[in-house]
Amino acid sequence: MKARLGLAAMIAFAPPVLAGAAPGDALRDPVRSYRASHELAILSSLSQLLAIPNVASDRENIRLNADAIVAEFARRRIPAKLLESPDAPPAVFAEMRGPATARRTVVFYAHYDGQPVDPSRWTGKPWEPVVRDGLLERGGKDVSWAALKPPVDPRFLVYARSASDDKAAIVGLLSAVDALQAAGVPPSVHVKFFFEGEEEAGSPHLARILRDNAALLASDLWLFCDGPVHQSGRKLVFFGTRGVTDVELTAYGALRRLHSGHYGNWSPNPAVEIARLIASMRDDEGNIRIAGFSDDVRPPTDAERRAVAAAPDVDEPLRRELGLSRTEGAPERIESRILQPALNVRGLAAGDVGTRATNSIPTEASASIDFRLVPDQTPERVREKVEEHLRRQGYFLVQSVPDEATRLAHPRLLRVAWGAGYPSSRTSMELPASRAVVKILSDATGSPVVRLPTLGGSGPNSLFTEILKAPVIGVAIANHDNNQHAANENLRIGNLWDGIEMYAALMARLDF
């Protein structure tokens, strides 16, 4: 009982330096002052968390991550526990009660797992955090942790897996709690925290965890603390995420590699078949050519179209930044393109290239594809449409590696292996909660935030809406050039500082 009441007691007896509804600078200044005097401690906490490997399938280390986060809550005397589900990484849950006058309950969501890594592609090691004075691709140089002195240059970056996606949000939320406690500012709402451990693996067990803990997770709003800010650098509030599902396609040739001179133009080449299949599904402008694929798509509302039109136009500077001479779907802007479903070829494998190439026909070829979905598409319907398309191309579909008899029986054979997935989700921009979040963050940052109907990335938001019947709004803090999901992922330190102020404002002022 003492642990459960610890924070409430602290708040009750702390001097009321500020009222919970303090506007603009009145709240920003003490939060910023706290951060400025604790920069090295905050970065140390981030570094320690980043040093724990966090691929969801690495069950030993993923639990170490969860235990470390529970310990951080315990250090703040905030009750926290692990929500367990068989064969799944645990979710971390914590609760911070607001004053008796609080009318709403808000859940802050983030995930502590990260994408798999190929260490050979990294400069340094993925789980040994490094500070650099600029982006690597722009010549950024290492800065030793020992050399950091406050105030730390906000342009410096921390390089490590999950630096931006999504451990920065966890450290930012904990630091926001610290800043509010130091200022004696109580939350304006009852605050819950839910940190998932397998988002990057497709959240296959999340629905079960949510159903098993529905009463514990009951709330009026979920705040999705993931994703990058707008490419213009302005802070971003987003009201939905695209859904996702993925598939591995494998075409087969002869049982052994064949000399391309002796057997070329006679033995089918599976690499050519995979290339032809991809071309049949997607055109050069990124539009999906699968019949009926977009039949279920819900068009954007007028309010959503207006929000997209009002966003800063970043296409030209972004194209130059990325070294692109063209973009798909031009003249449509990037904010409009992410309102549409997408087919991404995330990997190809067939034979060898470069010095390892041989004049032979490969025995098989594979394509790894992810589909980004928009309302009202579902993974199940997408899978049906894709498989119908593959059959129309003349393929017999199997789910496992075919035996010799199956290979001999079917002239066009394709193994189709689907991954997990979830549908898209989108919250109305006109809800009182939506308006309140936008206003608070505009006040907190001192300028209007960018509002977008949908983030380009995917998240399990639909599960919160479907199972817990609560709206979801996204609050992004990471830099847009963070190498998310790739080697040399990074976080600009100034974005973490901004995130602390944004999270503190939401905890202290949110009401709707």
C-alpha positions in Angstrom: 0.0 0.0 0.0 2.9 2.4 0.8 4.3 2.0 -2.7 0.9 2.6 -4.3 0.4 5.9 -2.4 4.0 7.1 -2.7 3.6 9.5 -5.6 0.2 10.8 -4.4 1.8 11.6 -1.1 4.6 13.4 -2.8 2.3 15.5 -4.8 0.0 16.2 -1.9 2.7 17.7 0.2 4.8 19.3 -2.6 4.5 23.1 -2.8 2.0 24.0 -5.5 4.5 26.0 -7.6 2.2 25.9 -10.6 -1.4 25.0 -11.1 -2.0 22.0 -13.4 -3.6 24.2 -16.0 -0.7 26.6 -16.2 -0.4 27.9 -19.8 2.6 28.2 -22.2 5.8 29.4 -20.6 4.5 29.0 -17.0 4.8 25.3 -17.3 7.5 25.1 -20.0 10.0 27.1 -18.0 10.3 24.9 -14.9 10.3 21.8 -17.0 13.0 23.2 -19.2 14.9 24.3 -16.1 14.7 20.8 -14.6 16.0 19.2 -17.9 18.8 21.7 -18.2 20.1 20.8 -14.7 19.7 17.0 -15.3 20.9 16.6 -18.9 23.7 14.2 -18.2 21.6 12.1 -16.0 18.8 11.8 -18.6 21.3 10.9 -21.3 22.9 8.3 -19.0 19.5 6.7 -18.4 18.9 6.6 -22.2 22.3 5.1 -22.8 21.8 2.4 -20.1 18.5 1.4 -21.6 19.9 1.4 -25.2 22.7 -0.9 -24.1 20.3 -3.8 -23.5 19.7 -5.7 -26.8 16.0 -5.6 -27.6 14.9 -7.8 -30.5 11.6 -9.4 -29.5 12.7 -12.9 -30.3 15.7 -12.6 -27.8 13.5 -13.5 -24.8 16.3 -13.2 -22.2 17.3 -9.7 -23.2 13.8 -8.5 -23.9 12.9 -9.4 -20.3 15.9 -7.5 -19.1 14.5 -4.5 -20.9 11.1 -4.9 -19.2 12.7 -5.4 -15.8 14.8 -2.3 -16.2 11.8 -0.1 -17.1 9.9 -1.5 -14.0 12.9 -0.6 -11.9 12.8 3.0 -13.3 9.2 3.4 -12.2 10.0 1.9 -8.8 12.7 4.5 -8.4 10.0 7.1 -8.8 7.7 5.3 -6.4 5.2 4.7 -9.2 3.5 1.3 -9.1 4.5 -0.8 -12.1 4.2 -4.4 -13.1 4.6 -6.8 -16.1 1.6 -8.0 -18.0 2.4 -11.5 -19.0 1.0 -13.7 -21.8 2.2 -17.1 -22.9 5.1 -17.2 -25.4 5.2 -13.3 -25.6 7.4 -10.6 -24.3 5.8 -8.9 -21.3 4.2 -5.5 -21.5 5.1 -3.0 -18.8 2.2 -1.3 -17.1 2.4 1.6 -14.6 -0.2 4.0 -13.2 0.0 7.5 -11.8 -3.2 8.7 -10.2 -4.2 12.3 -10.7 -6.0 14.5 -8.2 -9.5 13.8 -7.1 -10.7 16.4 -9.6 -9.3 14.5 -12.6 -12.1 13.5 -14.9 -10.2 11.5 -17.6 -7.7 8.6 -17.8 -5.0 8.7 -20.5 -2.6 5.9 -21.5 0.8 6.8 -22.9 2.0 4.0 -25.2 5.5 3.2 -26.4 7.4 0.1 -27.3 10.7 -1.1 -25.9 11.6 -3.7 -28.5 13.5 -2.8 -31.7 14.1 -4.0 -35.3 16.6 -6.8 -35.9 20.1 -5.7 -36.8 22.9 -6.6 -39.2 26.0 -5.5 -37.2 28.1 -5.5 -40.4 26.1 -2.5 -41.7 26.7 -0.4 -38.6 29.4 2.1 -37.9 30.0 0.9 -34.3 27.9 -1.6 -32.5 24.1 -1.5 -32.4 23.8 -1.7 -28.6 26.8 0.3 -27.7 25.4 3.9 -27.8 27.6 6.5 -29.4 27.3 10.3 -29.4 28.2 12.1 -32.6 28.4 15.8 -33.4 26.4 15.3 -36.7 24.9 12.8 -39.0 27.4 10.1 -40.1 26.5 10.7 -43.8 27.4 14.3 -43.3 30.7 13.6 -41.7 29.6 13.4 -38.0 32.4 12.6 -35.5 32.3 10.6 -32.3 32.0 12.5 -29.0 33.0 10.6 -25.9 30.4 10.3 -23.2 33.0 11.6 -20.7 33.5 14.8 -22.7 29.8 15.8 -22.6 29.2 18.9 -20.5 25.9 20.7 -19.9 24.4 22.3 -21.8 24.8 19.4 -24.3 24.6 20.6 -27.8 21.0 19.8 -29.0 22.3 19.1 -32.5 24.4 16.1 -31.2 23.0 12.7 -31.9 22.9 9.4 -30.0 23.4 6.4 -32.3 22.1 3.0 -31.2 19.3 0.6 -32.1 16.0 2.0 -30.8 17.5 5.4 -29.9 14.6 7.0 -31.7 12.3 4.0 -32.2 11.2 3.9 -29.5 13.2 4.0 -26.3 13.6 7.8 -26.6 9.8 8.1 -25.8 10.2 5.9 -22.7 13.0 8.0 -21.3 11.2 11.2 -22.3 8.1 10.2 -20.5 10.0 9.2 -17.3 11.9 12.5 -17.5 8.7 14.4 -17.9 7.4 12.8 -14.7 10.6 13.8 -12.9 10.2 17.4 -14.1 6.6 17.7 -13.0 7.4 16.2 -9.6 10.3 18.6 -9.1 8.0 21.5 -10.0 5.2 20.2 -7.7 2.8 20.0 -10.6 0.2 17.2 -10.4 -1.2 15.6 -13.5 -4.5 16.9 -14.8 -5.6 13.4 -15.7 -5.1 9.9 -14.3 -2.0 8.7 -16.2 -1.3 5.1 -17.2 1.8 3.8 -19.1 1.8 0.8 -21.4 5.1 -0.2 -23.0 4.9 -3.1 -25.5 7.7 -5.6 -26.1 7.0 -6.9 -29.6 5.7 -4.0 -31.8 8.5 -4.4 -34.2 7.6 -8.1 -34.6 4.0 -7.2 -35.6 2.4 -7.3 -32.1 1.1 -10.9 -32.5 0.2 -11.3 -28.9 -0.9 -7.7 -28.1 -4.6 -8.4 -28.7 -4.6 -11.2 -26.1 -2.7 -8.9 -23.6 -5.3 -6.2 -24.1 -8.3 -8.5 -23.7 -6.8 -10.1 -20.6 -6.2 -6.7 -19.0 -9.1 -4.7 -20.4 -10.3 -3.5 -17.0 -6.8 -2.4 -16.0 -6.2 -0.5 -19.2 -9.6 1.2 -19.3 -9.2 4.8 -20.4 -10.6 7.8 -22.3 -7.6 8.2 -24.7 -4.4 6.5 -25.8 -1.5 8.7 -26.7 0.8 6.8 -29.2 4.3 8.0 -28.5 6.1 6.8 -31.5 7.3 8.1 -34.9 9.2 11.0 -36.3 8.3 14.7 -36.3 7.3 16.3 -39.7 10.1 16.6 -42.2 9.9 20.4 -41.9 11.1 20.1 -38.3 7.8 21.2 -36.9 6.2 19.0 -34.2 3.6 16.5 -35.4 0.3 15.3 -34.1 -1.1 12.4 -36.1 -4.5 10.7 -35.8 -3.9 7.4 -37.4 -1.4 4.9 -38.6 -1.3 2.7 -41.6 -1.9 -1.0 -41.1 0.6 -3.6 -42.3 0.9 -7.2 -43.4 3.9 -8.9 -45.1 4.6 -11.8 -47.3 7.6 -13.8 -48.5 7.2 -15.2 -52.1 9.6 -17.9 -53.4 9.7 -19.2 -57.0 11.5 -22.4 -57.9 13.7 -23.5 -60.8 15.7 -26.7 -61.2 16.8 -28.8 -58.3 20.4 -27.8 -58.8 22.2 -24.8 -60.3 22.5 -25.0 -64.1 25.1 -23.6 -66.5 23.5 -20.6 -68.1 25.0 -21.4 -71.5 24.0 -25.0 -71.6 20.5 -24.5 -70.1 19.7 -20.8 -70.5 16.5 -20.1 -72.4 15.4 -23.7 -71.6 15.3 -24.0 -67.8 13.0 -21.4 -66.2 14.8 -18.8 -64.2 13.1 -18.1 -60.8 14.8 -14.7 -60.5 13.1 -13.6 -63.7 9.8 -15.0 -62.5 10.0 -13.0 -59.2 10.9 -9.8 -61.2 7.9 -10.4 -63.4 5.6 -10.9 -60.5 6.7 -7.7 -58.8 6.1 -5.8 -62.0 2.6 -7.3 -62.2 1.7 -6.0 -58.8 3.1 -2.5 -58.8 3.7 0.2 -61.4 6.6 2.7 -61.7 4.7 5.3 -59.7 4.1 3.1 -56.7 0.4 2.4 -57.6 -0.8 -1.1 -56.8 -2.0 -3.1 -59.9 -3.7 -6.0 -58.0 -7.3 -6.1 -59.1 -9.7 -5.0 -56.3 -6.9 -4.2 -53.9 -8.2 -0.7 -53.1 -11.9 -1.5 -53.2 -12.2 -1.3 -49.4 -10.3 2.0 -49.1 -12.2 4.7 -47.2 -11.5 8.1 -48.8 -10.1 10.9 -46.6 -12.7 13.4 -45.1 -12.7 17.0 -46.1 -11.1 17.9 -42.7 -8.4 15.4 -43.3 -7.7 16.8 -46.8 -7.5 20.3 -45.5 -5.0 19.3 -42.8 -2.8 17.7 -45.5 -3.0 20.8 -47.6 -2.1 23.0 -44.7 1.1 21.0 -43.8 4.4 22.6 -44.9 5.5 21.5 -48.4 8.7 19.6 -47.9 8.9 17.6 -51.1 11.6 19.6 -52.8 14.0 20.0 -49.8 13.4 16.4 -48.9 14.1 15.2 -52.4 17.4 17.1 -52.3 18.3 15.8 -48.9 17.8 12.2 -50.0 19.4 12.6 -53.4 16.3 11.8 -55.4 15.9 13.1 -58.9 12.2 12.0 -58.9 9.5 10.9 -56.6 6.7 8.5 -57.2 3.2 9.9 -57.8 4.4 13.4 -58.5 3.0 16.1 -58.3 1.2 14.6 -55.3 3.0 15.5 -52.1 4.3 12.9 -49.6 1.5 13.7 -47.1 -1.0 12.7 -49.7 0.8 9.6 -50.8 0.8 8.1 -47.3 -3.0 8.3 -47.3 -2.9 5.6 -49.9 -2.0 1.9 -49.6 1.6 0.9 -50.6 3.5 -2.2 -51.7 7.2 -2.1 -50.7 9.7 -4.6 -51.9 11.9 -4.8 -48.8 14.3 -7.5 -50.0 15.2 -9.7 -52.9 17.3 -12.9 -52.9 18.5 -14.9 -55.9 21.9 -16.2 -56.9 24.9 -14.1 -56.3 26.3 -10.7 -57.5 29.6 -9.0 -57.8 32.7 -11.1 -57.3 30.5 -14.1 -56.2 28.4 -14.1 -59.3 28.5 -17.2 -61.5 27.2 -17.9 -65.0 24.4 -20.1 -63.7 20.7 -20.2 -63.2 19.6 -20.0 -59.5 17.5 -22.8 -58.1 15.1 -20.4 -56.3 14.4 -16.7 -55.9 12.5 -14.8 -53.1 10.9 -11.5 -52.6 10.1 -10.1 -49.2 7.2 -7.6 -49.4 5.3 -5.4 -47.0 1.9 -3.9 -47.7 0.9 -0.7 -45.9 -2.8 -0.5 -45.4 -5.3 2.4 -45.0 -8.9 2.5 -43.6 -10.9 0.2 -44.2 -8.5 -2.4 -45.5 -7.8 -5.5 -43.4 -4.8 -7.9 -43.6 -7.3 -10.8 -44.3 -8.8 -9.1 -47.3 -5.4 -8.0 -48.7 -4.1 -11.6 -48.5 -7.2 -12.8 -50.4 -6.6 -10.2 -53.2 -2.9 -10.9 -53.4 -3.4 -14.7 -53.7 -6.1 -14.2 -56.3 -3.7 -12.1 -58.3 -0.9 -14.7 -58.0 -3.2 -17.5 -59.2 -4.3 -15.4 -62.1 -0.6 -15.2 -63.1 -0.7 -19.0 -63.4 0.9 -20.0 -60.1 0.0 -22.9 -57.9 0.4 -21.7 -54.3 1.9 -23.7 -51.4 2.6 -22.7 -47.8 5.7 -24.8 -47.2 8.8 -25.9 -49.2 7.5 -28.1 -52.0 8.6 -31.7 -52.5 9.8 -33.1 -55.8 6.4 -34.5 -56.8 4.8 -31.1 -56.3 7.5 -29.4 -58.3 7.0 -31.8 -61.2 3.2 -31.4 -61.1 3.0 -27.7 -61.4 4.8 -25.6 -64.2 4.5 -22.4 -62.1 4.9 -22.9 -58.4 5.1 -20.3 -55.7 5.5 -20.6 -51.9 3.6 -17.9 -50.1 4.4 -17.3 -46.4 2.4 -14.5 -44.7 3.5 -12.7 -41.6 1.5 -11.1 -38.9 -0.4 -7.9 -39.5 -3.1 -5.5 -38.3 -5.4 -3.0 -40.0 -5.1 0.7 -40.2 -6.7 3.0 -37.7 -7.7 6.7 -37.8 -9.2 8.9 -35.1 -11.4 11.9 -36.0 -9.5 15.2 -35.9 -12.7 16.8 -34.7 -13.0 15.0 -31.3 -12.7 17.2 -28.2 -9.6 15.1 -27.2 -8.1 15.8 -30.6 -8.6 19.5 -30.3 -7.2 19.5 -26.8 -4.0 17.7 -27.7 -3.3 20.0 -30.6 -3.9 23.1 -28.5 -1.7 21.9 -25.6 1.2 21.0 -27.8 0.9 24.2 -29.9 1.1 26.1 -26.6 3.9 24.0 -25.2 6.1 24.3 -28.3 5.2 28.0 -29.0 4.1 27.4 -32.6 1.3 25.5 -34.4 1.9 21.8 -34.7 1.5 20.0 -38.0 -1.7 17.8 -38.0 -1.8 14.8 -40.3 -4.6 12.2 -40.6 -2.1 9.3 -40.8 1.5 8.6 -40.0 3.3 6.8 -42.9 4.4 4.0 -40.6 2.3 1.4 -39.0 1.2 0.7 -35.4 -1.3 -1.5 -33.5 -3.6 1.4 -32.9 -6.6 -0.5 -34.3 -6.4 -3.0 -31.4 -6.8 -0.2 -28.8 -9.8 1.1 -30.6 -11.3 -2.3 -31.3 -10.7 -4.0 -28.0 -10.6 -1.1 -25.5 -13.0 1.3 -27.3 -10.7 4.3 -26.9 -9.5 6.8 -29.5 -5.8 6.9 -30.3 -3.7 10.1 -31.1 -0.1 10.1 -32.0 2.6 12.4 -30.6 5.9 12.1 -32.4 9.3 13.4 -31.1 12.1 11.7 -33.1 14.0 13.4 -35.8 12.8 12.6 -39.3 16.4 11.7 -40.5 16.8 9.0 -37.8 17.6 6.0 -40.0 14.5 4.3 -38.4 14.5 0.5 -39.0 17.9 0.7 -40.6 21.6 0.6 -39.6 23.0 3.6 -37.7 19.6 4.5 -36.1 19.9 7.8 -34.2 18.2 10.4 -32.1 18.9 14.1 -32.2 19.3 15.1 -28.6 17.2 18.3 -29.1 14.3 16.1 -30.1 14.4 14.4 -26.7 14.5 17.7 -24.9 11.4 18.8 -26.9 9.7 15.5 -26.1 10.1 15.9 -22.4 8.4 19.3 -22.6 5.6 18.0 -24.8 4.9 15.0 -22.5 5.0 17.1 -19.4 2.5 19.5 -20.9 0.2 16.7 -21.9 0.3 15.1 -18.4 -0.2 18.4 -16.6 -2.7 20.2 -18.8 -4.7 17.7 -20.7 -8.5 17.8 -20.2 -11.4 17.3 -22.6 
